[in-house]
C-alpha cells in the first residue's frame, strides 16, 4: 500500500496535466477555426465591395453610352461621335475591371455580352431595347451570383444591398 500512496497522487497529477493540455489544444483549435471563418467572411466582404464598385462604374458608363447612342441617332455631329467613341473606350476599361475582379466566368461573360450590345448600339447598329435589356438582366443576375454565391435571388432582392 505504500507504493500506491506515493504513486496514486503522481498519476492523478499526470492525468490532470494531460487533460489540461488536451483542453488547451482543443481550445486553440476552436480559436483557429473561428479566426479562419472570420478571415473568410472579411475576404468575401472585400470581394463584394470590389465587384460592387466595378459593377457600378460599368453600369454608369453603360447608361451614358446608351443615352449618347440614342442622342447620336438623332444628330450626325462628329463631336458627338468622338464623345461616344471615348465613352465606349471607357466602357471597355470598366469591363476589364469587372473581368479582373470577378470570381465567376458567368459574370465575365455577361459583362462582355452586355458591353458588346452597347458597343453595337453605339456604332449605329440596329438598336433593339429588348436585346439590350436582356443582356442587362443577365449581367445583373451574374453579378448577384458572383457577390453572393449559393444564395437564391428572390423578387425583393436588389443587386446592390443598401
N, C-alpha and C positions, 0 to 999 in steps of 0.2 A: 504494500500500500504506500510505502514511502516514495516509490518512483512515480506513481500516479499523482501523488500530491504535488510533486515538483513538475512533472511533465504535463499535467492537465492544464494549469494556467498558461503555460508556454504555448500549448496547442491552441487554446482558445484565443490567445493574443495573436497568434499567427493567422487563425481563421478570420479574426476581426480585421487584420491588415489586408488580407486577401479580399474580403468583402468591401472594404473601403476603396481599395484600388480598382476593383471591378465597378463599383458605383461611380467613381471618378471618371473612368474610361467611358462608361455609358453616358454620363453627363456631357463629356466632351463631344461624344458622337452626336448627341442631340443638339448641342450648340452649333456644331459644324453643319449639320443638316439644315438648321434654321438659317444660318448665315448664307448657305448656298441658295436656299429658296429666296431669301431676301435679295441676294445679288441677281438672281434670275428675274425677279419682279422689277428691280431697278433697270436692268438692261432692256427688258420688254417695254417699260415706260419710255426709256430714252429712244428706243427704236420707233415707237408710236409717234413720239414728238417729231423725230426726224422725218418720218414718212408724211406726217400731217403737214409739216411746213413745206415739203416738196410738192405735195398734192395741192395745197392751197395756192402756191406760186404758179403751178401748172394751170390750175383752173382759172386763175386771174388772167393769165395770158391767153388761155383758150377763149375766154369771154371777149377779150379785146380783139383777138383775131377774127372771131365770128362777127362782131359788130363792124369791124373795118372791112371785112369781106362783103357784108351786106351793103355798107355805105359805098364801096367801090363799084358795086354793080350798078349803082345809080349814077355815078360820076365816072369820068375817064381820066382823071388827072394823074400825071406821072409822080407828083409829090405824094399822093395817096398810095400809089404803088410802092414807092420807096419805103414809106412808113409801114405798109403792110408786110413787105419783104423783111423788114427789121423785126417786126412782131413775130413773124413765122420763125425767123432765126432764133429769137429769144424763146419761143415755144419749144423748139428742138433742144435748146440748152436746158430748159426746165424738165423736159422729158429725160434727158441724160441724168439729171439729179434723181429723178424717180428710179431710173434704171439702176443707179448706184445704191440707193437707199433700200430698195425693195428686197424683201426676203423671198418672195414668191415669183415664179415665172408668169402666173396669170396676171399679176399686176403689171409686170413689164410689157406683156403682150397687149393688154387692154389699153395701156397708156400709148403704146405705139400705134395701135389701130385708131384711137381717138385723134392722135396728132396727125396721122395720115389723112383722115377725113377732113380735119380742119385745114390742112395744107391744100388739099384738093379744092375746098371751097374758096380758099384764098387765091388760088391760081385761076379762078374763074370757072372751075368745073361746075357741073350741074349741082346746084345746092338742093339737097334733099334733107329737110329738117328731121324727118323720121329716122334716117340713117345716122345722122349726127347725134340725135337723142339716144338712139340705141347704143351707139359706141360710148356715149357718156354714161349711160346706165351701167353698162358692163364695166366701165372704168370705176365707177363708184362701188359696185359690188366687189370688185377685185381689191380695191383699196381697203374696204372694210375687212375683207377676209385676211389681208396681209397684216393689218393692225391688230385684229382680234381673231387669230386663228382658232378654229374649233367652236366659235360661238355663232349660233344661228342669228341671222338678222331678222328682226320682226318689223312689222309695219310702223311701229312707233320709234324705231331706232333712227338716229341720224348718223351720217357718215362721220361727222366730227362732233365728239361729245362736248358739252358745254360746261 
